[in-house]
Amino acid sequence: MQFFIDLSRFSFLQYALIAAVLASTASGIVGSIIVIRRSTYIAGAISHCVLGGLGVARFFNVVYGIDWLTPMVGALIAAVIAASIIAWVIVYAKERIDSILSIIWAMGMAIGITFIMKTPGYSQDLMSYLFGSILMVSTSDLTLMLILDAIIIAGTVLFYNRILALCFNEESAKVYGVPVGLITFILHILIALTIVLLTQIVGVVLVIALLSIPAVTASRLTVNLSTMMVVATLLSLIASFGGLYISYTPGLPVGATIIELAGLIYCMVLLGFFIRRKLR
C-alpha cells in the first residue's frame, strides 16, 4: 500500500503516471502500425539515433548554457532527422535500406556517447537515457509529451485510411491514388515522435520492446487495425502502471519491469491460445 500512499503525497509519482498514460497512447497507436508493416527495425534505428540528440543537447545545455535545448528537445530533433532520412531512402534512393539503417543506428549511438562523455560533470545521466527515467519526468517534459501525443493522434486520425492502405498493400494504394511518398514520410515522423515519448519511460535500449510487445499481443486478440490500436494502448497502460507499481517498493528499475510485465502478458496470451487449441 506504500505506493498508493506516496502517490497521493508526491508529485513525481503523479507525473510518472501521467507520463505512462501519454506514452502508452502513442505506443498503442504507432506500435500497431509498426507491427502490421513489419518495420520494427526502422524503429530500432531511429531509437538508437535518438541517443545522439540526447548527448548533443546535454552537451550544449551544460557547456554553453542553452536552457531551451533540453535532452528531450535534442531527442526530438534527432528522431525527426533520422526518420526523414529513412523515409527519403525508402521513397527515392536506390540504396539498400538495411545498410542505411545500420549506418544511422551506429552513428546515432556513437555521436551520443561521444558528447555525453565530453560533457563536464557526472555522466550517470547516460544510464537514464539508455534505460529510462520515468520517475524524473518534469512538467516541461509532460508538456512536450502532451503536444507530441496530440500530433500523433491527429495525424493518425487524419491519414488513417491512407496509412491502412499503405500497411496492407502498397501497390494497390498507388493504383487508388494514395500519395505513397507523402504518407511514408508522415508515418515515419509519427514513429519518431512516439520514440521520443517512450524514451523518457523505458530508455533508448527498450523502446522497441514497448512499441512492439503490446501491439503483437493485441494482434493475437483482434482482427482489424483500429481495434488493435485500442487493445495495444490498454495493454501498454497495464504494463506501465503495473511495472511502476511492482518496481516501486523493492527499488527495481522501472523501465525494465514494464517490459518484463509486457512480455509476461504476451506469454500468457500465447499460453491461453495454446490451451484453447488443445481443448478443441
Residue, then its C-alpha position, 0 to 999 in steps of 0.5 A: m500500500q506504500f505506493f498508493i500512499d506516496l502517490s497521493r503525497f508526491s508529485f513525481l509519482q503523479y507525473a510518472l503516471i501521467a507520463a505512462v498514460l501519454a506514452s502508452t497512447a502513442s505506443g498503442i497507436v504507432g506500435s500497431i502500425i509498426v507491427i502490421r508493416r513489419s518495420t520494427y527495425i526502422a524503429g530500432a534505428i531511429s531509437h538508437c539515433v535518438l541517443g545522439g540528440l540526447g548527448v548533443a543537447r546535454f552537451f550544449n545545455v551544460v557547456y554553453g548554457i542553452d536552457w531551451l535545448t533540453p535532452m528531450v528537445g535534442a531527442l526530438i530533433a534527432a528522431v525527426i532527422a533520422a526518420s526523414i532520412i529513412a523515409w527519403v531512402i525508402v521513397y527515392a534512393k536506390e540504396r539498400i535500406d538495411s545498410i542505411l539503417s545500420i549506418i544511422w543506428a551506429m552513428g546515432m549511438a556513437i555521436g551520443i556517447t561521444f558528447i555525453m562523455k565530453t560533457p563536464g560533470y557526472s555522466q550517470d545521466l547516460m544510464s537514464y537515457l539508455f534505460g529510462s527515467i520515468l520517475m524524473v519526468s518534469t512538467s516541461d517534459l509532460t508538456l512536450m509529451l502532451i503536444l507530441d501525443a496530440i500530433i500523433i493522434a491527429g495525424t493518425v486520425l487524419f491519414y488513417n485510411r491512407i496509412l491502412a492502405l499503405c500497411f496492407n498493400e502498397e501497390s494497390a494504394k498507388v493504383y487508388g491514388v494514395p500519395v505513397g511518398l507523402i504518407t511514408f514520410i508522415l508515418h515515419i515522423l509519427i514513429a519518431l515522435t512516439i520514440v521520443l515519448l517512450t524514451q523518457i519511460v523505458g530508455v533508448v535500449l527498450v523502446i522497441a520492446l514497448l512499441s512492439i510487445p503490446a501491439v503483437t499481443a493485441s494482434r493475437l486478440t483482434v482482427n482489424l487495425s483500429t481495434m488493435m490500436v485500442v487493445a495495444t494502448l490498454l495493454s501498454l497502460i497495464a504494463s506501465f502502471g503495473g511495472l511502476y507499481i511492482s518496481y516501486t517498493p523493492g527499488l527495481p528499475v522501472g523501465a525494465t519491469i514494464i517490459e518484463l510485465a509486457g512480455l509476461i502478458y504476451c506469454m500468457v496470451l500465447l499460453g491461453f491460445f495454446i490451451r484453447r487449441k488443445l481443448r478443441 
